[in-house]
Amino acid sequence: MPDYEKGISRAKSKKGLSRRDFIKLAGLSAAAGTAASLSTASVAAPTIQAAEAEAIYHCKDSLARFAVKDFAFKKVSEEMGEPWMKPWLINMLKNTKGSKIGSQVPVKSPAEARAHIALWVASSTWNRLSGPYGDGLENQGFLSWKSLGVPPMLLGNPDPNPDPADLTKKVKQIARFVGANLVGIARLNRKWVYDEACRNAYMQDAPQTKKIVFQEAPSPDETDTELIIPESVKYAVVTVMDLNRLATQVGPASLDTSSATNMGYARMGITDIALAEAIRAMGYNAIPSKNGVGLSVPLAIDAGLGQLGRNGLLVTEKYGPAIRIGKVLTDMPLVADRPVDFGVTKFCETCKKCAAGCPPKAISMGERTYDPPSTTGNPGALKWYADGRKCLRYWVEAGASCASCQAVCPYTKGSFWGHSVMRSIIGSVSPLDFLWEPLDTLFGYGAKRNPDIIWQRKFAPFGIDPTKV
C-alpha cells in the first residue's frame, strides 16, 4: 500500500474521518493552497546541496577541537561532587514510590511506575553492554579499534583495485541491514574529531585524558598517552537511528523518554560495531564510535543527513530531531555525500517552539552566536548553543531524561502523507514559516502523551516505526 493510502487509512474510522483528522486535513489543504499561490517552486524536491558544516557555521580560525573533559556530564558531576547519575537514580526511585515516572509525570501506582523502570532497564541493556554512550570508551571493549572476530586472513587485505562508488553502495547497504535508518558518508574534517578523550567522562574526579592524534600508522593504536588514528582515515560512515516518537512525548521528562533515547543508543552500538567489523572484513581500518571520538552533529551534516536546529540537535527530513547518531571512521575509499539544505535554519529563526517549551530554559530564544552560554560548549561556530549544564541538572532533578525539544519540534511527525507535504512547503516557501508553529500547536502536535500509551500501542521491534524504515 502506498504511503499516502496508509495515511488515509489511518485517518479513517467506521464513520469516516474523525473530527480531529478532518480539521488537520482542512488546515493542511488550506496551507498548501496558500503556498501554491506564493511560490511556483516544486514542493516535491525542495532540498538543495549546501556547503560543508565548517562553512555553514561560519567557523572562526580560532575554533579548536573539543575536549570531552569539558562536556556537560563531566562538568556537572564535578560540580555535584559525585557522578550525576547517582542523584538521578535517587530521584527516580523517589518518584517511583510516589507513583511517578518523572517529577511531573504521574502514573496509577508504584507498581505501574516499576513497570516503566523495567522498560528503561530493558532499553538500556545493549547500550550498557556495547559501551555506554561511547564517551571516554574509545578503543575499549566492543568499541575496540581492532577486530573483534574477523578471520585474520581478511584483515588488512583490501581489494587491490577498489571502486569507491561500489564500496559506498555496499557499505551503505550493510549499515541499513545491521540497523541504521539512514546512512551517509562524510569526508572527515578533523576539526570535528575530539582533541582528547576523557576516560572518566561521567565521574566527579580529576579528568583522565588521552590526546587523539593522527599519525602515519598501519592501523589504529593506543599508547599510554595517546589514541592514534592513521593518517589514511579520511571518511566517516554516519548512521541515524530513529527514536520511538510517542515515547519521547511522554514528558517533559520521564522514564519513557529515557527508554526511547537509550534504545537509540542500544541500536547505535549494535550498528556501529557490526558495521566496523564488516569494513574490517573488506580489508580496511574501522573505528566504531557511538558518541565518542568526535562530534556527531557536524559529521552528520557533512554526510548530508540533516541540518542543525535551534535545539542544538540534528534535524532530519524524515524523523526530525528524534534520533541518535552513530559513526564509524575508516580509510575505505568512499564517495562523500554533500550537505543538504531543506529550510531548517530559516525555519528555526521563526519557530522557537523548542526554546519556549524547554523546562530549564536551556535553549536560546535569541539569534545565533559564536559564544556558548557555558564552558560545556565549544566557541567559534555561529549557531544556537544549548546550555548543557541547565539541561542535565534538570534531568537530575526530574529523575529522568528530557526529550521535550525533540517531542515538540514541528519536524518530528508521524508518517501521514500530509506531513510530507508540509515539510516540502517549509523547504521551498520560507515566507510561510511563521504559520507552522501556531498551526502545529493548534493541531495538538508535540502535546504530552499519557504514559498508558506505552502499553496500549503496537510497536514494531526496537520501537521502530515500520512505515518509515
Number of C-alpha atoms within 10 A of each C-alpha: 6 7 13 14 12 14 17 14 14 12 18 13 9 6 6 11 16 13 10 12 16 14 14 19 15 12 16 17 15 12 19 18 11 13 21 15 9 13 14 10 14 13 21 13 12 18 16 13 12 16 14 20 23 18 12 18 18 13 17 14 8 9 14 16 16 21 21 27 23 18 21 24 23 24 24 24 21 18 11 13 12 15 21 24 17 13 17 21 16 14 21 25 20 16 22 25 15 17 20 25 34 31 23 13 21 19 18 12 13 18 13 18 25 17 14 24 21 14 17 21 17 15 24 21 15 20 22 16 13 23 24 19 20 24 22 25 24 26 20 13 12 20 23 20 26 21 21 15 9 16 10 12 9 13 18 15 13 16 10 6 6 12 12 14 12 12 17 20 12 12 22 19 13 18 24 19 13 16 20 25 18 19 24 26 28 27 20 19 16 14 16 19 20 20 20 22 27 24 17 19 26 23 20 19 14 12 19 13 19 21 18 21 17 16 16 11 12 12 20 22 16 16 9 7 10 16 22 20 25 19 15 17 22 18 24 29 31 29 29 28 26 29 27 23 23 23 25 30 27 29 27 26 26 31 30 29 29 27 27 29 27 26 29 29 31 27 26 32 30 20 27 31 26 20 28 29 24 18 25 27 22 18 20 22 28 31 31 31 30 34 23 24 28 26 18 23 23 26 31 30 30 29 27 25 29 25 28 23 24 30 26 19 23 25 28 25 21 22 23 23 28 30 23 24 26 32 34 23 27 25 19 25 18 23 18 20 18 20 25 20 21 24 22 25 17 16 22 24 17 15 21 19 21 25 23 15 18 19 17 15 16 22 25 22 19 11 12 17 16 18 16 21 20 17 15 23 18 19 21 18 24 19 23 26 27 22 22 23 21 18 19 22 20 20 24 22 18 25 30 28 28 29 25 24 26 24 29 29 27 24 23 23 20 18 18 18 15 19 18 19 17 20 22 21 26 24 25 23 20 17 13 15 19 14 13 18 19 12 16 18 14 12 14 13 18 25 16 18 16 15 24 13 12 16 10 8 9 10 14 11 8 16 19 18 17 10 12 12 11
